[in-house]
């Protein structure tokens, strides 16, 4: 493809460019297309899925009990009284299946560790599987919330024991959580067109694309990570947040695509800014990759009063198709305080917006406004994530809570880190691993790779030729390998994002070899220009 054609792809989202690259990579029917562009993992948690299926069979039996005198396919609502005893009788005839073993452990766990009533828990889970009632409460089912809160506390707080009370809103994945947050901050007059939003870059591209939409009209301030310091935030970048015009700060932690968690030092520096200079700053932290990190601590734990936490179950549990996410917010938070400080005219406007929900709309917490706004307020009574989805979310969370030895987590980490090693050894360079690295993704820094392989002169030539997009199309056309451009994630250096979650070790070996071959060919061209 001629070089001049690539300019037409400059403004495409990396995920839209991916479709163009897939089309090129798929042009040869005799060749296997390797798509390492998306982060959809090719591994998943089986135990909580077996539990879902087993509970489903028990739930159907519970339903049929109500209309057992009819032979016409009728079922009814589950009965609370004696439901645990009936489950034990059911389980006794199932042998030692994985699903039964998991559910028996779950019943013990929620009673002994979370202090929940087993009958109440089980009747909620059975009803959730049947999906026969609206989600009640709409924000999240009562027992599901307690389980998800315990899971988030375990995974997000690290050694911080003073966790404080927080609430959870179950959403259709992390993507819905993002959309709801921007929508509600705008609807409630907390951000306005022309306001500034700080974004820790590089970052998942929608965080760059949403704020500049006409309905938000925000001015993005780059809070740029330092590639040479393992993608941490330097103090001079953090100091940009001292500007009171920056209303919101968004960060993906661990980062996407650099895949490094914020260090303890950076967390401390951000906490100092919030505590001593910007107590009004709203922080949105997207921690979907936190469960792949060692000793992870979220800003939700470090700056609890100021932080909205977005978490998705999609990556760690291999559940992108389930669309399971959550927004968590501490009971005491700056957003509710800012709502209380709004001008009277704004409060009156919001009184009208939420008056159909409560006689005291000014007391409506922001997390409940998120729920209402997600359904245009008027449909608040039918809001909420579907109950079967909430059931699977609870089972995923219980899987994490009950895995005391961390066997699943250890296996997931080892899997992606082995692929990281394979990729770079196949390119022919040493795979460097820093303590804060997670390796769910890797940025192949093409100019740095060129320097490591062939020196500074080749690196400078590569940069002068602006070969980043061409490299991606050559890789797709000649080898069937699809990667995403780092530029779409606000990466300054010429780079390609490769997901280490969705292909086999052998396929990453092929990607590494293909990358090296094309770089070698560029070097041949460079050498020819010097003759």
C-alpha positions as CSV (number, residue, x, y, z in Angstrom):
1,X,0.0,0.0,0.0
2,X,1.5,3.4,-0.9
3,X,2.7,5.5,1.9
4,X,0.5,8.4,1.1
5,X,-2.6,6.4,1.8
6,X,-1.8,6.1,5.5
7,X,-2.6,9.8,6.2
8,X,-6.3,9.0,5.9
9,X,-6.1,6.9,9.0
10,X,-4.5,9.5,11.3
11,X,-7.6,10.5,13.2
12,X,-9.1,7.0,13.6
13,X,-9.5,5.5,17.0
14,X,-7.0,2.7,17.4
15,X,-10.0,0.3,17.7
16,X,-11.4,1.5,14.4
17,X,-8.0,1.3,12.8
18,X,-7.9,-2.3,14.1
19,X,-10.7,-3.2,11.7
20,X,-8.7,-1.8,8.7
21,X,-5.7,-3.8,9.8
22,X,-7.8,-7.0,10.3
23,X,-9.1,-6.6,6.7
24,X,-5.6,-6.4,5.4
25,X,-4.3,-9.2,7.6
26,X,-7.2,-11.5,6.5
27,X,-6.7,-10.9,2.8
28,X,-4.7,-14.1,2.4
29,X,-7.0,-17.0,3.0
30,X,-4.1,-19.4,3.3
31,X,-2.6,-17.6,6.2
32,X,-3.6,-17.5,9.9
33,X,-4.4,-14.0,11.1
34,X,-3.0,-13.3,14.5
35,X,-5.0,-10.5,16.2
36,X,-3.1,-9.2,19.3
37,X,-4.8,-5.8,19.0
38,X,-7.6,-6.3,21.6
39,X,-7.3,-7.2,25.2
40,X,-9.9,-9.9,25.3
41,X,-8.2,-12.8,27.1
42,X,-8.1,-16.3,25.8
43,X,-8.3,-17.7,29.4
44,X,-11.2,-17.7,31.8
45,X,-12.2,-18.8,35.3
46,X,-14.1,-22.0,35.1
47,X,-15.1,-22.7,38.7
48,X,-17.6,-19.8,39.1
49,X,-19.1,-20.7,35.8
50,X,-19.7,-24.3,36.9
51,X,-21.3,-22.8,40.0
52,X,-23.6,-20.7,37.8
53,X,-24.7,-23.8,35.9
54,X,-25.2,-25.9,39.0
55,X,-27.2,-23.1,40.7
56,X,-29.2,-22.8,37.6
57,X,-30.4,-26.3,37.8
58,X,-31.3,-26.0,41.5
59,X,-33.1,-22.7,40.7
60,X,-35.2,-24.3,38.1
61,X,-36.2,-27.1,40.5
62,X,-37.1,-24.4,43.1
63,X,-39.2,-22.6,40.6
64,X,-41.1,-25.7,39.6
65,X,-42.0,-26.6,43.2
66,X,-44.5,-23.7,43.2
67,X,-46.7,-25.1,40.4
68,X,-45.8,-28.8,40.6
69,X,-49.5,-29.7,40.3
70,X,-49.5,-28.2,36.8
71,X,-48.0,-30.1,33.8
72,X,-47.7,-27.1,31.6
73,X,-44.3,-25.6,32.0
74,X,-45.2,-23.3,34.8
75,X,-42.8,-22.1,37.4
76,X,-43.0,-19.8,40.4
77,X,-40.9,-17.6,42.6
78,X,-38.5,-19.3,45.0
79,X,-39.5,-19.8,48.7
80,X,-37.1,-18.6,51.4
81,X,-38.0,-21.0,54.2
82,X,-35.9,-24.1,54.1
83,X,-34.1,-23.2,50.9
84,X,-30.6,-24.1,52.3
85,X,-31.9,-27.5,53.4
86,X,-33.4,-28.2,50.0
87,X,-30.1,-27.2,48.4
88,X,-28.2,-29.6,50.6
89,X,-30.6,-32.4,49.6
90,X,-30.1,-31.4,45.9
91,X,-26.3,-31.3,46.3
92,X,-26.3,-34.8,47.9
93,X,-27.4,-36.2,44.6
94,X,-24.8,-34.3,42.6
95,X,-21.7,-36.1,43.8
96,X,-18.6,-34.0,44.2
97,X,-19.1,-31.8,41.1
98,X,-17.1,-28.6,40.8
99,X,-20.2,-26.5,40.9
100,X,-21.6,-28.1,44.0
101,X,-18.3,-27.9,45.8
102,X,-18.0,-24.2,45.0
103,X,-21.5,-23.4,46.1
104,X,-21.2,-25.3,49.4
105,X,-18.0,-23.3,50.1
106,X,-19.8,-20.1,49.1
107,X,-22.6,-20.7,51.6
108,X,-20.1,-21.2,54.4
109,X,-18.1,-18.2,53.3
110,X,-20.9,-15.7,53.2
111,X,-22.1,-16.8,56.6
112,X,-18.7,-17.1,58.4
113,X,-16.7,-14.3,56.7
114,X,-19.3,-11.8,55.6
115,X,-22.0,-12.4,58.3
116,X,-24.8,-12.9,55.8
117,X,-27.8,-15.0,56.3
118,X,-27.4,-18.2,54.2
119,X,-31.2,-18.5,53.4
120,X,-31.5,-14.8,52.4
121,X,-28.3,-15.1,50.3
122,X,-29.4,-18.3,48.5
123,X,-32.9,-17.1,47.8
124,X,-31.5,-13.9,46.3
125,X,-29.1,-15.9,44.1
126,X,-31.8,-18.3,43.0
127,X,-34.1,-15.4,42.1
128,X,-31.2,-13.7,40.3
129,X,-30.6,-16.7,38.1
130,X,-34.3,-17.0,37.2
131,X,-34.4,-13.3,36.3
132,X,-38.0,-13.1,37.3
133,X,-38.0,-9.8,39.1
134,X,-36.5,-6.3,38.5
135,X,-33.2,-5.7,40.1
136,X,-34.0,-4.6,43.6
137,X,-32.5,-2.3,44.8
138,X,-31.8,-1.0,41.2
139,X,-28.2,0.0,42.1
140,X,-27.2,-3.6,43.0
141,X,-28.7,-6.6,44.8
142,X,-28.1,-6.4,48.6
143,X,-26.1,-9.6,49.0
144,X,-24.2,-9.1,45.7
145,X,-23.1,-5.7,47.0
146,X,-21.7,-7.1,50.2
147,X,-19.7,-9.7,48.2
148,X,-18.4,-7.3,45.6
149,X,-17.4,-4.8,48.3
150,X,-15.4,-7.5,50.1
151,X,-13.8,-8.5,46.8
152,X,-12.9,-4.9,45.9
153,X,-11.5,-4.3,49.4
154,X,-9.3,-7.4,49.1
155,X,-8.0,-6.5,45.7
156,X,-7.8,-2.7,45.8
157,X,-6.7,-1.8,49.3
158,X,-3.5,-3.8,49.8
159,X,-2.2,-3.3,53.3
160,X,-4.6,-0.4,54.0
161,X,-6.9,-1.7,56.7
162,X,-8.9,1.5,57.4
163,X,-11.1,1.1,54.4
164,X,-14.1,3.2,55.3
165,X,-17.6,2.5,54.1
166,X,-18.4,2.6,50.4
167,X,-21.2,1.7,48.0
168,X,-21.3,-0.1,44.7
169,X,-23.3,0.4,41.5
170,X,-23.3,-2.7,39.2
171,X,-22.9,-1.7,35.6
172,X,-22.8,-3.2,32.1
173,X,-19.0,-3.5,32.2
174,X,-16.4,-0.8,32.7
175,X,-17.4,0.9,29.5
176,X,-20.9,1.7,30.8
177,X,-19.3,2.9,34.1
178,X,-17.2,5.4,32.1
179,X,-20.2,6.7,30.2
180,X,-22.4,7.0,33.3
181,X,-19.8,8.9,35.2
182,X,-19.2,11.6,32.5
183,X,-23.0,11.8,32.0
184,X,-23.8,12.3,35.7
185,X,-21.0,14.7,36.4
186,X,-22.4,16.9,33.5
187,X,-26.0,16.5,34.4
188,X,-25.3,17.5,38.0
189,X,-23.4,20.7,37.0
190,X,-20.0,19.4,38.3
191,X,-18.3,19.8,34.9
192,X,-19.1,22.3,32.2
193,X,-17.9,22.8,28.6
194,X,-14.6,24.6,28.8
195,X,-13.6,23.0,32.1
196,X,-10.3,21.2,32.2
197,X,-9.8,17.5,32.8
198,X,-6.5,16.0,33.7
199,X,-5.8,12.7,32.1
200,X,-2.8,10.4,32.9
201,X,-1.4,9.5,29.5
202,X,-0.9,7.1,27.8
203,X,-4.4,5.8,28.4
204,X,-7.2,3.7,27.1
205,X,-8.3,5.8,24.1
206,X,-12.0,6.5,25.0
207,X,-10.8,8.5,28.0
208,X,-9.3,10.8,25.4
209,X,-12.2,10.7,23.1
210,X,-15.2,11.1,25.4
211,X,-14.3,14.4,27.1
212,X,-14.0,16.3,23.8
213,X,-17.4,15.3,22.6
214,X,-19.7,18.3,22.1
215,X,-21.9,17.4,25.0
216,X,-18.9,17.6,27.4
217,X,-16.6,20.0,25.7
218,X,-13.8,19.6,28.2
219,X,-10.2,20.7,27.7
220,X,-7.7,17.9,28.2
221,X,-4.6,18.5,30.2
222,X,-2.0,15.7,29.6
223,X,-0.5,14.4,32.9
224,X,2.2,12.5,31.1
225,X,3.9,9.3,32.3
226,X,7.6,9.0,31.9
227,X,8.7,6.1,29.6
228,X,12.2,6.2,31.0
229,X,11.0,5.8,34.5
230,X,8.8,2.7,34.0
231,X,5.8,4.9,33.0
232,X,5.5,6.6,36.3
233,X,4.1,10.1,36.8
234,X,6.9,12.6,37.5
235,X,6.4,15.3,40.2
236,X,6.3,18.1,37.6
237,X,3.5,16.4,35.8
238,X,1.6,15.7,39.0
239,X,2.0,19.4,39.9
240,X,-0.2,20.3,36.9
241,X,-3.1,19.1,39.1
242,X,-2.5,22.1,41.3
243,X,-4.4,24.1,38.7
244,X,-7.9,24.7,40.2
245,X,-9.4,24.8,36.7
246,X,-8.8,21.0,36.5
247,X,-12.1,19.6,37.8
248,X,-11.5,15.9,37.2
249,X,-8.4,13.7,37.0
250,X,-8.7,10.3,35.1
251,X,-6.2,7.5,35.4
252,X,-6.1,3.9,34.4
253,X,-4.1,2.0,37.0
254,X,-2.3,-0.2,36.0
255,X,-1.9,1.8,32.8
256,X,-3.2,0.8,29.4
257,X,-1.2,0.3,27.3
258,X,2.1,0.7,29.2
259,X,0.8,-1.8,31.8
260,X,2.6,-0.5,34.9
261,X,0.9,0.2,38.2
262,X,1.4,3.5,40.0
263,X,4.3,3.2,42.4
264,X,4.0,3.8,46.1
265,X,5.9,7.1,45.7
266,X,3.5,8.3,43.0
267,X,0.5,7.3,45.1
268,X,1.9,9.3,48.0
269,X,2.6,12.3,45.8
270,X,-1.0,12.3,44.5
271,X,-2.4,11.9,48.0
272,X,-0.3,14.9,49.1
273,X,-1.7,17.1,46.2
274,X,-5.3,16.1,47.2
275,X,-4.8,16.5,50.9
276,X,-2.9,19.8,51.0
277,X,-3.7,21.6,47.7
278,X,-6.7,20.1,45.8
279,X,-9.3,18.7,48.3
280,X,-11.9,19.6,45.6
281,X,-10.4,17.4,42.9
282,X,-12.5,14.5,41.6
283,X,-10.5,11.4,40.7
284,X,-11.7,8.6,38.4
285,X,-9.5,5.6,38.6
286,X,-10.1,2.6,36.3
287,X,-8.5,-0.4,38.0
288,X,-9.5,-3.2,35.7
289,X,-5.9,-4.6,35.5
290,X,-5.2,-4.2,39.2
291,X,-5.8,-7.9,39.9
292,X,-2.8,-8.8,37.6
293,X,-0.4,-6.6,39.6
294,X,1.7,-7.6,42.6
295,X,0.8,-5.8,45.8
296,X,-1.7,-3.5,44.2
297,X,-3.0,-0.4,45.9
298,X,-5.7,1.8,44.3
299,X,-6.1,5.5,44.5
300,X,-9.6,4.5,45.8
301,X,-7.8,3.3,48.9
302,X,-5.1,6.0,49.0
303,X,-7.4,9.0,48.3
304,X,-10.8,7.6,49.4
305,X,-12.6,10.9,49.8
306,X,-12.0,12.0,46.3
307,X,-12.0,8.9,44.2
308,X,-14.6,7.1,42.0
309,X,-13.3,3.6,41.3
310,X,-14.2,1.8,38.1
311,X,-13.6,-2.0,38.1
312,X,-14.5,-4.6,35.4
313,X,-14.5,-8.3,35.9
314,X,-13.9,-8.8,32.2
315,X,-10.2,-9.3,32.0
316,X,-9.2,-11.2,35.1
317,X,-12.1,-13.7,34.9
318,X,-12.2,-13.8,31.0
319,X,-15.7,-12.4,31.0
320,X,-15.8,-9.6,28.4
321,X,-19.0,-11.0,27.0
322,X,-20.7,-11.0,30.3
323,X,-20.4,-7.1,30.6
324,X,-19.8,-7.0,34.3
325,X,-18.5,-3.9,35.9
326,X,-18.9,-1.7,39.0
327,X,-18.5,1.9,40.2
328,X,-17.5,2.2,43.8
329,X,-17.7,5.4,45.9
330,X,-17.1,6.1,49.6
331,X,-20.0,7.2,51.7
332,X,-18.1,10.3,52.6
333,X,-16.9,11.8,49.4
334,X,-16.1,15.2,47.7
335,X,-18.7,14.8,45.0
336,X,-21.6,14.9,47.5
337,X,-19.9,17.8,49.2
338,X,-19.6,19.7,45.9
339,X,-23.3,19.0,45.2
340,X,-24.1,20.7,48.5
341,X,-22.0,23.7,47.5
342,X,-23.7,24.3,44.2
343,X,-25.4,27.7,43.7
344,X,-29.0,27.8,44.7
345,X,-30.1,28.1,41.0
346,X,-28.3,24.8,40.2
347,X,-29.8,23.1,43.3
348,X,-33.3,24.2,42.2
349,X,-32.7,22.8,38.7
350,X,-31.6,19.5,40.1
351,X,-34.6,19.4,42.5
352,X,-36.8,19.4,39.4
353,X,-34.6,16.7,37.8
354,X,-34.9,14.3,40.7
355,X,-38.2,15.2,42.3
356,X,-39.9,12.1,41.0
357,X,-37.6,9.9,43.0
358,X,-37.7,11.5,46.4
359,X,-39.3,14.3,48.4
360,X,-35.8,15.4,49.4
361,X,-33.8,15.4,46.1
362,X,-31.0,17.4,47.6
363,X,-30.2,14.5,49.9
364,X,-29.9,12.1,47.0
365,X,-26.3,10.8,47.0
366,X,-24.3,11.0,43.8
367,X,-24.0,7.2,43.4
368,X,-27.8,7.0,43.4
369,X,-28.0,9.9,40.9
370,X,-25.7,7.7,38.7
371,X,-28.3,5.0,38.8
372,X,-31.2,7.3,38.0
373,X,-29.3,9.2,35.2
374,X,-28.4,5.8,33.6
375,X,-32.1,5.4,32.8
376,X,-33.0,9.1,32.1
377,X,-34.3,9.4,35.7
378,X,-37.9,8.6,34.8
379,X,-37.0,4.9,34.4
380,X,-35.1,4.6,37.7
381,X,-37.5,2.0,39.0
382,X,-36.4,-0.3,36.2
383,X,-32.7,0.5,36.3
384,X,-30.0,-1.9,37.2
385,X,-27.8,-4.6,35.8
386,X,-29.8,-7.8,34.9
387,X,-30.0,-10.2,37.9
388,X,-28.4,-13.2,36.1
389,X,-25.4,-10.9,35.3
390,X,-25.3,-9.9,39.0
391,X,-25.3,-13.5,40.0
392,X,-22.3,-14.3,37.8
393,X,-20.6,-11.2,39.2
394,X,-21.1,-12.4,42.7
395,X,-19.7,-15.9,41.9
396,X,-16.6,-14.3,40.2
397,X,-16.1,-12.2,43.3
398,X,-16.5,-15.2,45.6
399,X,-14.0,-17.1,43.5
400,X,-11.5,-14.4,44.2
401,X,-12.4,-14.2,47.9
402,X,-12.3,-18.0,48.5
403,X,-9.0,-18.6,46.5
404,X,-7.0,-18.2,49.7
405,X,-3.8,-19.6,48.1
406,X,-4.2,-17.3,45.1
407,X,-3.9,-20.2,42.7
408,X,-5.9,-18.7,39.9
409,X,-4.3,-15.3,40.3
410,X,-0.8,-16.8,40.3
411,X,-1.6,-18.8,37.2
412,X,-3.0,-15.8,35.3
413,X,0.1,-13.7,36.2
414,X,2.5,-16.4,35.2
415,X,0.7,-17.0,31.9
416,X,0.9,-13.4,30.6
417,X,4.5,-12.8,31.9
418,X,5.7,-16.0,30.1
419,X,4.2,-14.6,26.9
420,X,6.0,-11.3,27.5
421,X,9.3,-13.2,27.8
422,X,8.5,-15.2,24.6
423,X,7.6,-12.1,22.6
424,X,10.8,-10.2,23.3
425,X,13.2,-13.2,23.1
426,X,11.7,-13.8,19.6
427,X,12.4,-10.2,18.7
428,X,16.0,-10.8,19.8
429,X,16.2,-8.5,22.8
430,X,16.2,-9.0,26.5
431,X,12.8,-8.7,28.1
432,X,13.1,-6.1,30.9
433,X,10.8,-6.4,33.9
434,X,10.4,-3.7,36.5
435,X,8.8,-4.2,39.9
436,X,5.7,-2.2,38.9
437,X,5.2,-3.9,35.6
438,X,2.0,-5.9,35.0
439,X,2.6,-7.1,31.3
440,X,-1.1,-7.5,30.4
441,X,-0.1,-5.3,27.4
442,X,3.3,-4.4,26.1
443,X,4.3,-1.3,24.1
444,X,6.8,-2.3,21.4
445,X,8.7,1.0,21.2
446,X,9.8,0.8,17.6
447,X,12.3,3.6,17.8
448,X,13.8,2.3,21.0
449,X,13.9,-1.2,19.5
450,X,15.7,0.2,16.4
451,X,18.3,1.8,18.7
452,X,18.9,-1.3,20.7
453,X,19.4,-3.4,17.6
454,X,21.2,-1.0,15.3
455,X,22.2,2.2,17.1
456,X,21.3,5.8,17.3
457,X,21.7,6.7,13.7
458,X,19.1,4.1,12.6
459,X,16.8,5.3,15.4
460,X,17.0,8.9,14.1
461,X,16.4,7.7,10.5
462,X,13.4,5.6,11.5
463,X,11.9,8.6,13.3
464,X,12.5,10.9,10.3
465,X,10.7,8.5,8.0
466,X,7.5,8.4,10.2
467,X,7.1,4.7,9.7
468,X,4.8,3.8,12.6
469,X,1.6,3.4,10.7
470,X,3.3,1.8,7.7
471,X,4.9,-0.7,10.0
472,X,1.5,-1.8,11.3
473,X,0.1,-2.2,7.8
474,X,3.2,-4.1,6.6
475,X,2.9,-6.4,9.6
476,X,-0.7,-7.1,8.8
477,X,-0.3,-7.5,5.1
478,X,2.9,-9.5,5.0
479,X,2.4,-11.7,8.2
480,X,-1.2,-11.5,9.2
481,X,-0.3,-10.0,12.6
482,X,-2.5,-7.2,13.9
483,X,-1.3,-4.7,16.5
484,X,-2.6,-1.3,17.6
485,X,-0.8,2.0,17.2
486,X,0.5,3.5,20.4
487,X,-0.3,6.9,19.1
488,X,-4.0,6.3,19.6
489,X,-3.4,5.9,23.3
490,X,-1.4,9.2,23.4
491,X,2.0,7.5,23.3
492,X,4.6,10.0,22.1
493,X,7.1,7.5,20.7
494,X,6.5,5.4,17.6
495,X,5.1,2.2,19.0
496,X,2.7,-0.7,18.7
497,X,0.4,-2.1,21.5
498,X,0.4,-5.9,21.8
499,X,-2.0,-7.6,24.1
500,X,-0.3,-10.5,25.9
501,X,-3.7,-12.0,27.0
502,X,-5.3,-13.3,23.9
503,X,-2.9,-15.6,21.9
504,X,-0.8,-18.7,22.5
505,X,2.9,-18.7,23.4
506,X,3.7,-20.0,20.0
507,X,1.8,-17.2,18.3
508,X,3.6,-14.6,20.3
509,X,6.8,-16.2,19.1
510,X,5.6,-15.7,15.6
511,X,4.7,-12.0,16.3
512,X,8.2,-11.4,17.7
513,X,9.8,-13.0,14.7
514,X,7.7,-11.0,12.2
515,X,8.4,-7.8,14.0
516,X,12.1,-8.4,13.9
517,X,12.1,-9.3,10.2
518,X,10.4,-6.0,9.2
519,X,12.7,-4.0,11.4
520,X,15.6,-5.7,9.8
521,X,14.3,-4.9,6.4
522,X,13.9,-1.2,7.4
523,X,17.6,-1.4,8.5
524,X,18.5,-2.8,5.1
525,X,16.8,0.3,3.5
526,X,18.6,2.6,5.9
527,X,21.9,1.0,5.0
528,X,21.3,1.3,1.3
529,X,20.7,5.1,1.7
530,X,24.2,5.4,3.3
531,X,26.0,3.8,0.4
